[in-house]
Amino acid sequence: MLVNTLTAISPVDGRYRNATHELAAYFSEAALIEYRVRIEIEYFIALCELPLPQLADFDKSHYESLRDIYRDFSEDDAEQIKEIEKTTNHDVKAVEYFIKEQFDELDLENYKEFIHFGLTSQDINNTATPLLFKHAIERVYLPELTKMLDRLKELRAEWHGVSMMARTHGQPASPTKLGKEIGVFIERFEAQLNLLKTIPFSAKFGGATGNFNAHKAAYPKSDWIAFGNKFVNEQLGLTRSQLTTQIEHYDNFAAHCDNLKRINNILIDLDRDFWTYISMNYFRQKIKAGEIGSSAMPHKVNPIDFENSEGNLGIANALLEHFAAKLPISRLQRDLTDSTVLRNIGVPLAHSVIAFKATLKGLNKLLLDKATIDADLDNNWAVVAEAIQTVLRREGYPKPYEALKELTRTNEQINEQSIKAFIETLNVNDAVKEELRQFSPHSYTGY
């Protein structure tokens, strides 16, 4: 059976392929192979730049032809490497043999034994993986998150002056502004994005067990630590971990996972709030011709975009939680448990991107129902009791909290008339009474 969007096991590559296809350039098997090829080529060029004595005469004009091997990397090239792997039963060794064949075609066979010189497979995997992860974050993840964040900023500006009832513990509380409540989420997202930018994309590069054993044995006078730092930090744009075993210790990758999870948790919080506001009729949703909300109830327009987002974020967070807990743990100098886990790092990013797009779609459907919001405020005059009792405290009025408590906790409906009638009974001067009369659920919103 051919694998396509209808036969794929994962909905990431099936139902949601249109939302995730950009990530294939970073997290597919072909992408991983391409990034491995990139690392091997750039490593060879770095050895020429050192130069090693045997590479001192290498014609630098060949650099671009070598880089074209990964810049023009095709699906056929990936298939060729997979075919080699059937014999080697080793994915990175298959990449090495593929590049050696390319050297033969470029008449560079005299230099091909310096491909993968002194390296172990994890020197390739633990540089290729953080590099593709970095590119995916910068080129796909952040742009999609930014689109949603920009829309929130537009809505904050549009609704900045809309007073609304706040609810704590689900009960009416001091009124607020709709724009400000959206601003809470914006600030939370931006704080986490600032933290995300501080986490290095760490890479391991140091030979079989991290000590450059083979490199030092072959060229004891060369400073291989300085070479590794320059190659990883400057040429690849990553951050080389200085002391490692055979593999990267993944502590900073775990920090990335925890940070991405926090961003997702903020979005879940936002999704649930907007879902609730829709259920309260604070928002209606734009209706698209032909769409069906329920197979049985024709009147329904369900908040499916926020629900879809929440579901995908849950899957993403479960995987991110596992990655953060599992990857930093490895027996002795290494075991293989990290290998299969790392192959899945694109999955939580895919579910996150699906969620970003779903939430954005939901936000774009919102229609503010100000009449319902205003009616909710009008039905909850009791919330101005906080303002009244606080001013009375200022004036030295005896037991103001208790007086307002007695008023507002009766079974009778508290409304504008009962509040203003209460104000008239207060033993305060007329200026204070006039000050108290100005409070309403619509105006008592703070900053």
Secondary structure as the mmCIF struct_conf table of DSSP 4:
data_model
#
loop_
_struct_conf.conf_type_id
_struct_conf.id
_struct_conf.beg_label_comp_id
_struct_conf.beg_label_asym_id
_struct_conf.beg_label_seq_id
_struct_conf.end_label_comp_id
_struct_conf.end_label_asym_id
_struct_conf.end_label_seq_id
BEND BEND1 ASN A 4 ASN A 4
TURN_TY1_P TURN_TY1_P1 THR A 5 THR A 7
BEND BEND2 ILE A 9 SER A 10
TURN_TY1_P TURN_TY1_P2 PRO A 11 TYR A 16
HELX_RH_AL_P HELX_RH_AL_P1 ARG A 17 THR A 20
HELX_RH_3T_P HELX_RH_3T_P1 HIS A 21 LEU A 23
HELX_RH_AL_P HELX_RH_AL_P2 ALA A 24 PHE A 27
BEND BEND3 SER A 28 SER A 28
HELX_RH_AL_P HELX_RH_AL_P3 GLU A 29 GLU A 49
TURN_TY1_P TURN_TY1_P3 LEU A 50 PRO A 51
HELX_RH_3T_P HELX_RH_3T_P2 PRO A 53 LEU A 55
TURN_TY1_P TURN_TY1_P4 ALA A 56 ASP A 57
HELX_RH_3T_P HELX_RH_3T_P3 LYS A 60 HIS A 62
HELX_RH_AL_P HELX_RH_AL_P4 TYR A 63 ARG A 71
TURN_TY1_P TURN_TY1_P5 ASP A 72 ASP A 72
HELX_RH_AL_P HELX_RH_AL_P5 GLU A 75 THR A 88
HELX_RH_AL_P HELX_RH_AL_P6 ASP A 91 GLU A 105
TURN_TY1_P TURN_TY1_P6 LEU A 106 ASP A 107
HELX_RH_3T_P HELX_RH_3T_P4 GLU A 109 PHE A 114
TURN_TY1_P TURN_TY1_P7 ILE A 115 GLY A 118
HELX_RH_AL_P HELX_RH_AL_P7 SER A 121 ALA A 136
HELX_RH_PI_P HELX_RH_PI_P1 ILE A 137 TYR A 141
HELX_RH_AL_P HELX_RH_AL_P8 LEU A 142 GLU A 158
TURN_TY1_P TURN_TY1_P8 TRP A 159 GLY A 161
STRN STRN1 SER A 163 THR A 168
TURN_TY1_P TURN_TY1_P9 HIS A 169 GLY A 170
STRN STRN2 GLN A 171 LYS A 177
HELX_RH_AL_P HELX_RH_AL_P9 LEU A 178 LEU A 196
TURN_TY1_P TURN_TY1_P10 LYS A 197 THR A 198
BEND BEND4 ILE A 199 ILE A 199
STRN STRN3 SER A 202 ALA A 203
BEND BEND5 GLY A 206 GLY A 207
TURN_TY1_P TURN_TY1_P11 ALA A 208 THR A 209
BEND BEND6 GLY A 210 ASN A 211
HELX_RH_AL_P HELX_RH_AL_P10 ASN A 213 ALA A 218
TURN_TY1_P TURN_TY1_P12 PRO A 220 LYS A 221
BEND BEND7 SER A 222 SER A 222
HELX_RH_AL_P HELX_RH_AL_P11 TRP A 224 ASN A 229
HELX_RH_PI_P HELX_RH_PI_P2 LYS A 230 GLN A 235
BEND BEND8 LEU A 236 LEU A 236
BEND BEND9 LEU A 238 LEU A 238
STRN STRN4 THR A 239 ARG A 240
BEND BEND10 GLN A 242 LEU A 243
BEND BEND11 THR A 245 ILE A 247
HELX_RH_AL_P HELX_RH_AL_P12 ASP A 251 SER A 279
TURN_TY1_P TURN_TY1_P13 MET A 280 ASN A 281
BEND BEND12 TYR A 282 TYR A 282
STRN STRN5 PHE A 283 GLN A 285
HELX_LH_PP_P HELX_LH_PP_P1 LYS A 286 LYS A 288
TURN_TY1_P TURN_TY1_P14 ALA A 289 GLY A 290
BEND BEND13 GLY A 293 GLY A 293
BEND BEND14 SER A 295 ALA A 296
TURN_TY1_P TURN_TY1_P15 PRO A 298 HIS A 299
HELX_RH_AL_P HELX_RH_AL_P13 ILE A 304 LYS A 326
TURN_TY1_P TURN_TY1_P16 LEU A 327 PRO A 328
BEND BEND15 ARG A 331 ARG A 331
TURN_TY1_P TURN_TY1_P17 LEU A 332 GLN A 333
TURN_TY1_P TURN_TY1_P18 LEU A 336 LEU A 336
HELX_RH_AL_P HELX_RH_AL_P14 THR A 337 LEU A 342
TURN_TY1_P TURN_TY1_P19 ARG A 343 ILE A 345
HELX_RH_AL_P HELX_RH_AL_P15 GLY A 346 LYS A 365
STRN STRN6 LEU A 366 LEU A 368
HELX_RH_AL_P HELX_RH_AL_P16 LYS A 370 ASP A 378
TURN_TY1_P TURN_TY1_P20 ASN A 379 ASN A 379
HELX_RH_3T_P HELX_RH_3T_P5 TRP A 381 VAL A 384
HELX_RH_AL_P HELX_RH_AL_P17 ALA A 385 ARG A 394
TURN_TY1_P TURN_TY1_P21 GLU A 395 GLY A 396
BEND BEND16 PRO A 398 LYS A 399
HELX_RH_AL_P HELX_RH_AL_P18 PRO A 400 THR A 408
TURN_TY1_P TURN_TY1_P22 ARG A 409 ARG A 409
BEND BEND17 THR A 410 GLU A 412
HELX_LH_PP_P HELX_LH_PP_P2 GLN A 413 ILE A 414
HELX_RH_AL_P HELX_RH_AL_P19 GLU A 416 GLU A 424
TURN_TY1_P TURN_TY1_P23 THR A 425 THR A 425
BEND BEND18 LEU A 426 LEU A 426
BEND BEND19 VAL A 428 VAL A 428
HELX_RH_AL_P HELX_RH_AL_P20 ASP A 430 ARG A 437
TURN_TY1_P TURN_TY1_P24 GLN A 438 GLN A 438
TURN_TY1_P TURN_TY1_P25 PRO A 441 SER A 443
#
